[in-house]
Amino acid sequence: MVSIEQAREQLASIDAWVQSEIDAGHTPAAAVGIIVNGEVVFKGGFGLRDRERGLPVDSDTVFAIGSCSKAFTALGIGLLVDDGKTTWDARIRDVIPEFRLYDPIATELSTFRDLLSHRTGLPRHDAMWYGSTDTREGMIARLRHLKPTATFRERFQYQNLMFMTAGYAAGKIAGMSWEDLTQTRILDPLGMKRSTFTVSHMEADANAARPYSYRNGGFELVPYRNLDALAPAGSINSNIDDLIPWLRLNMQGDETIIKDATRRELFQPHTVIPDSPMFPWYGSSEITHTTYALGWAASTYRGHTMIRHNGGIDGFNSSIAFLPHEGIGVIVLCNTQEREPAGVTMFGIVDRLLGLEPLPWWDRFEQVAEMGRKQLAEHKQKLIAERHADAKASHPLADYAGTYHHPGYGDMVITLDGDKLGAVYGGLTLHLTPHHYDHFMVEVDNEPDLFFVSSFFSDEWGNIQRFTCQLEPALEATEFTRVVEK
């Protein structure tokens, strides 16, 4: 265990260090909370929560915590296990009879444990929910049309929609919404009075961080992202003051809220997370044995067991982590998402508390970002080089406009504005530029790194009938069928 005295000594210059870190990472603001052996040894804010009005951050400032919400969903299901109302291995279909996946085996056998450890065979399919105004029931009904990329329980694939489904099922068992279950069984007992579930609360909060991106050498304000339908996977807004008792509950337990045996099950490895060539330090001597548990990731960090999760949604990044054997817990909340500033800062704090030589995390993540930019640029140049410039589209641009439907992804509405084709899909605004033949380059508005080639297909009479685009990178292009005008 790290003593409190040791921790205070290691954190003597934390204010200047954290400020230098967020400046280096082009992050407007960060809020930090640190626990050692159950005692708060540091909490505070850095930078500006609102750059336009020059407003500072403190431990009461609310941030969107994104996927760190998943641990709340998993613990909520654990509470129902304690109540004897369900088990980790209860079949989802027994709770939600209408639940269907593309794979009939996954449909029949999927349990809470499978959904909470990302092993149903589905890839992310994030375009299906991002910006969607559909309900949870509506999205669950469309799951059956989303193709898998692995067999059931074959491997880890991060999947937000499965956490949404697990939270919805928990609400069905409890006889209330996921929000009410989380509020009454977790937030209220812990005194988390400032934590909420929707961006409408953030927008009305006098001490809430505003979300930013850093592009072209400057900060840009971005809109709050509504995640109401997907809430169990990532909608919670919170602050350091509220998250400290939450982290302490996970580290030390409280049997008036959750049984210790159930709490420990949340941290047990379930699904191996494979090493990634994009992040060479995973699988090295620094971070090893990375697995996904139930709403948390478990790994060994520089020889020490670490339980952690990060979160990211438009303009926000969060990291919550603890080392159970050393009694160390760290919370970092940031109001920009680029280059994982919360995770970088969290690792740096842990390095110092362990008395280890700090690792150059910013340099590493910048190398990863540069590698990604290079690959995207090379891919785009390849598409341009292979273009047949004299091969024009087979129809006037107006013929491509219309509504196209996919049973899982919903409607894609393509419109003609002057001499340009565009589309709105969920939370994305798309621009379609003729590439060659009936293939178009699709670029996402305000997202220079997001682009792909789409294709249109005609029926035997030459009428545009189908449209394909790569909305899920792990699969072939998704096919949308033209909706016949009535």
N, C-alpha and C positions, 0 to 999 in steps of 0.2 A: 504493500500500500504506500502511496505517496502521502507524506504528512502535510498537514495544513501549513506548517511553518515552511517546509520546502516549497510548497506551491506558491506561497506569497513571495518568497525570495525569487523564484523563477519568473514571476509575473510583475516584478518591480517596474519594468519598463514597457509594460504591455500597451499603454496608451499610445506612445510614440510609434511602437512597432505596428499595431493594428492600423493606425492612420497611414503609415507608409505603405502597408500592404494594399489597402483599398485604393490608395492613390495610384500605386503601380498597376492595379487591376482595373483602373478606370471604373470604379464603383462609387456612385454618389454617396451611399450611406451603408453602415453596418451597425447592427446591434449584437452584443456579445454577452452571454451568460456562462459562468464556469462554476461547477460544483466539485468539491473535493471532500470525500468522506461525509457526504450529506450536507456539508456547509457551503454556502455561497461565498466564494473567494473573490469573485469579480462579477459585476454587471454594469453595463454602460453602453453608450451610443457614440458613434463617430460619423462625421460628415453631415450631409443635409438630407432630410426626408423629403423636402420640397425645395428644389433648386430655384424655382421661379420666385418664391417668397422668402428664401433664405432661412427656412425653418430647420432647427437641429433635431437630432435623434436622441431618445433616451430609452430606458428599459421599458417604458409604457407604450412606445410607438408600435403600432400594429403593422405587420407585414403579412402578405400571403405566404403560407408555408408549403404550398403545392403538395407534392407526394409524401412529405412527412405526415400528411393526414392519414396515410395508409395504416400506420401503426395504431391510430385511434380506432379504425374500422376493425382491425384484427383483435384488439383488446376488447372491443364491444362484443364481438362474437365469443371471446373467452368468458365474458360475464354471463352470457346465455348458457355456455357450457357449465359454469359454476351453478347456475340456476337449475340445471337438469333438463333444460328445454331443448337442447340439441347436443351434438358432439362435433368434434373437428372433422369426423369422417362421415357426417350426415350427407346424403346425396342431395344436390341442389334441386333436382327434379321433384324430390319429395316435399320441398318447400315451395318451389315455383313450378307447378306442373307444366306451364307453357314454355319452360326453358328448353331451348334446342340449340345445338351447335351443328356446324356443317358435318362434322364427324359423328356418326351415330354412337360409336363407342364412348367418345368423350361426353356426349349427351347423357348417356345412361349412367356413367361411372363418376362424373365430376363431383367432387366434394368441396366443403369449405377449405380443407387443407390444400387441394389442388388449385383452387382459385387464388388463395392467399400466398401461394409459393410459385405462381407463374409457370405452371407446367401442363396447361391444357392443350398445347399444340398450336395455339393461335399466335401469330406475330402481333405487332402493336396495333395496326389498323387505326391509327390515331386520326386520320383524316375523316373517319366516319363520325367522330364525336366533336372534333375541334370546331367551335363556333356554332354547333348545332343548337336549334331551339326545341329539339325533340324531348320527350319525357323519358324517364328511366324505363317505364313500361314499353315505350315505343322502341328504344334502343335494344332492349332485351328481345323484343319480337324480331328485330333485324339481325341478331347474332347468327342465326342459322344460315345466313347467306354469305358469311365471311369465311373465306377459305383458310385452312391451316397451312403451316409450312413444316410441321413435324407431327409425328404420331403422338397420341395421348401419353403424357408422362415421359416423353422421350428426352426433352431437354428444357432448359430455362429460356423463356422468351417473355420479356417484360410486357404486361398487358393491363392497361388501365380499365378497360371495359369489364374485365373479370372482377376487379375490386369493386366497381360500381355494382355489379350483380351480387357480389357477396354482401355488400352493405344493404342492398335492397332486400335480400333474403333475410338478413338479420332483423330488419324492421318488420318483415312479415311475421317472424317468429315472436317478436316482442309485442306485436299488436300496435306498433306506432312507426313513425318515419325513422329513417336512419338518423336524421338530425335530432329528433326528440330522444332517441335512445342514447346518442352520444352526449347530449346536453344533460339529461337527468342522471345518467349512470357514471359519467366521467367528468365533464366540465364542472357541474355543480358540486360534487363531492370534493373536488380539488380546488374549488374557489377560483376557477378560471373565468372571471366575470367579463373580461374584455375580448374573449375569443368568440368568433362568429363563423357563419357558414356561407355567406354570400357577399359578392363584391358590392352590393347595394349598401351594406353596412360600412364597408371600407370608404366608399365615396362620401358617406355622411359623417365619418369619424373625424373629429377635430385633430386627433393625433395619429394619423395613418400615413404611412410612407406612400409616395407616388412612384409608379413604375417607370423605369428608363431603359433605353438601350444606348450603347456607345458605338457610333458609326461615323466614319469620315472625320475623325478627330474631334467629335463633339457629342454631347448628350442629346437624345431625343426623347421627349415624353411619349409613352405608349399608352393605349387605352387599357383599363382594367379588363381582364378576361373573365367573363361569366362562366362558371363551372357548375351551376346549380344541378343540372341533370347528372353530371359525373361526380357529384360531391363526395361520395365515399372514397374516391381515388385521389382527391386532391383539392378540396375547396376550402379548407379551414384557414381562417385568418387569426393570427395570434401575436403575442409579444413575449419578450424575455421574462417579465414578471409572471405571466401565466404559465409559460413553458418550463420554468424551473420546478414547480411541484409536479408537473407531468414527467419530467425527466427523473426526478427523485423517486416517483412511484415505480418507474421501470427499473431503476437501479437497485432500490432497497425494498420495494414491495410495501403493501399495506393490505392486510387481510380483511380489513373492513370494506375494502373495495373489490379486491380480486385475490383468489387463493394463490399462494406462492407456486404451487405445482403448475397451475394454469399459466401464470405469468412467465415462468421459465420455459414453458413450451413455445412461447412466442419467439424465443431466441435460438431454438434448436435448428441446426442446418437441415434443410429439406431438399433444395435443388442446387446443384453445382452451377455456378456462374463461370463459364469458360473464360480463359485469359483472352485479351484482345490485343492484336498487333498495334492498334492505335494508342494503347496505353501500356507500354512495355514494362512499367513498374509493377503492374498486376502480374502475379506469378513469379516475381523476382523475390529476393530476400526481404523486401520491404512490405509488400502486401501479398499474402498467400492464403490459400484455402478459402477463397471467397465463395460464399454460398448465400442463397436466399432462404430466410426462415419464414416467419409469418408476419408480414408487414415491416420486417427489418432485414438488413443484410448483415451477415456475420463473417468475419475474416480475422486473420492475424496481421496486425500492423507492427512491423519492426519487432516481432517476437512477442507481442502482447495481444490478447484477445480483444477485438473491437466489435461492438454492435453499433450499427449506424444506419442512417437513411438520409438521402438528400432530396430536395424538392426544387422544381423549376417550372414556372409558368410565366407568361409574358411579363417581363420586367421585374421578376422576383426570383431569388435563389436562396435556399435554406439548407442547413446541415445540422443534424442532431446526432450526437455520437456519445458513447460511453465505453470505458474500459472497466469491466466489472471487477477484475482482480486488483486493480490499482485504485478503485474508488474515484475515478476521474470522469466527469461529464461535461460536455461542451455543446453550446447552442450558438449558432451564427445565422443571422438573418440579413439579407442584402436586398437592395432595390434595383438590381440589374442582374441579368442572367448570363451574359457572355463569360465564357471561360471559368465557370463554376467558382465564383469568388468566395462563396460560403464554405465550400469544401476545402479550398486552398487555405483559407484562414483557419479552419478547424484543424487541419493536419499540422499547421505551423504551431498552434497553441499546444496540441498534444506533444509535439516534439519538445517544446520547452518544458512542459510539466514533467516529462520523463527524463529531462536532463540530457537529451540527445542532440547531436549536431543537427541543426535545422536543414531540411532538404530544400532545394530550389524549386518549389512547387510552381511559382508563376512562370519561370522559364520553361518548365516541362509542359504546362498547359498551353503556353504560347507556341511551343514547338508542335503540339498536337493541332492547334488551330491553324497554324501555317501549313501543316501537312494536308489538312482538310481543304484549305483554300487552294492549294496547288493541285490536288486531285480534281476538284471541281473545275478549275480553270482548264486543266488538260482535257477533261471530259467535254467541256463546252467547245474547245478548239477542235476536238475530234469530230464533233457533230457538224461544226461549220465546214471543216475540211472535206467531209463526206457529202456535203450538200450538192445537189445538182441544180445549179442556179437557174438553168434554162427550163427546168421542169415545173411548169406552173400548175396551180390548183385546177382541178377539173371542172369546178363550178364557180359562179360568182360568189363572193363572200356571204351575201345575204342568204344563200342556200344552206349554209352551215349553221345559221342561227336557229335556235329552237330549244326545247326542253328535252333533256335526255335522262333516263331513269335507270338506276341499278337497285335491286331489291334490298341490298344491304347498305349501300352508301346514299341512297335517296336520289334527289334530283340535282342535275347540273344544268343550269340555265345559261345558254350562250346567246349573247346579244351582239348586234352590229351597231356601232356608234361611228357614223361617218364612214371611213374606210378601214376601221379597226374592229377586230373581233375581241370580245371580252367575256368574262364569265364571273359569276359569284357563286362560290360553293362554301357553305358553312361560314367560317370566319375568314375565308381567303378571297381576295380579289385577284383574278387571273387575267393575263393578257396573252392572246393567241396571235402569233405572227407566222404567215406562210413560210414554210421551210423548203419543201419540195414535194411535188405531187400533192397528195391529200394529207400530208404530214405537216403539223404545225409545231413551232417552238412555243411552249407555254412557260411564262415567267410569272412569279408571284409578286404582287405589288409590295414594295418596301422590303422585299426579302431577296437581295441580289444573289444569294447562294442557292435559292430554290428555283429550279427549272427542270423541264423534262420535255420530251417529244410526244405529242399525241397524234392520233390517226383517225381519220374518218373513212367510213366504208359505205358503199352504195348497194342497193338491191339490184335485181336483174334489169330494172327499168332505168337505172342510173340515178335514182333518188337517194339522197343521203339518209342512211338508216341507222348507223351505229357510230359510236365515238368511243375511243379507248384512251386512257391515260394512266400513268403509273402512280397511283395514290398510296400504295403500300410497297415500299422498296424491296421487300423480301419476296414479292410475288410478281408474276407477269402482269401486264397492264390490265386494269379493271375496265370491263366493257359496259357502257351505258347504251341503252336502246332508246331511239327517238320516240317521244310520246306523240301519238297521232293527234293533230289538232281537231277539236270537235267543232 
